[in-house]
Amino acid sequence: MTLQKIHDYRLHQEDEIKSEAVTYQAENLIKNGNLAHILLNDQKYTLRITRSKKLILTK
């Protein structure tokens, strides 16, 4: 296998992994207002939509 084929194969594998990721609309996570809380390993994170429509994730 040539180096180019290996490179192309790896890129293809990365694309497949990326395409398996779940996509969410931020507005669906944040139903009322502009805040949502996300739990990970008993840690609470806050996801906020700013006035300029950007996302901020804080611990």
NORNOR-V381764 format. One record per residue. N is the residue number from 1. PSI is psi in radians with two decimals (* if undefined). OMEGA is omega in whole degrees, 0 to 359 (* if undefined). D_CENTER is the distance of its C-alpha to the mean C-alpha in Angstrom with 2 decimals. Layout:
BEGIN
N;PSI;OMEGA;D_CENTER
N;PSI;OMEGA;D_CENTER
END
This chain:
BEGIN
1;2.31;181;33.77
2;2.85;178;33.53
3;-0.65;179;31.02
4;-0.73;179;29.70
5;-0.69;177;29.19
6;-0.77;179;27.38
7;-0.83;179;25.08
8;-0.70;179;24.49
9;-0.79;180;23.92
10;-0.71;177;21.26
11;-0.72;179;19.43
12;-0.75;179;19.74
13;-0.74;179;18.41
14;-0.71;178;15.26
15;-0.71;179;14.80
16;-0.72;179;15.37
17;-0.78;179;12.82
18;-0.67;183;10.06
19;-0.31;178;11.58
20;-0.19;180;11.50
21;2.44;179;7.79
22;2.41;178;7.77
23;2.32;179;6.88
24;2.52;169;7.99
25;2.21;182;10.22
26;-0.66;180;10.16
27;-0.49;178;13.91
28;-0.49;176;13.92
29;-0.56;183;12.36
30;1.54;186;14.87
31;-0.82;185;18.06
32;1.97;179;20.78
33;-2.42;184;20.64
34;0.29;182;17.75
35;2.53;171;16.60
36;2.57;177;14.73
37;2.39;181;15.08
38;2.27;179;12.80
39;2.38;176;14.80
40;2.05;180;14.20
41;0.84;180;17.48
42;0.26;175;19.55
43;2.38;182;17.78
44;2.19;178;16.92
45;2.65;178;14.20
46;2.23;176;14.45
47;2.21;184;11.97
48;2.42;172;14.21
49;2.17;181;14.60
50;3.00;177;17.33
51;-0.52;180;20.36
52;0.29;174;19.20
53;0.70;173;16.03
54;2.70;180;13.63
55;2.43;175;11.11
56;2.22;177;12.32
57;2.11;180;11.22
58;2.77;179;14.50
59;*;*;16.23
END
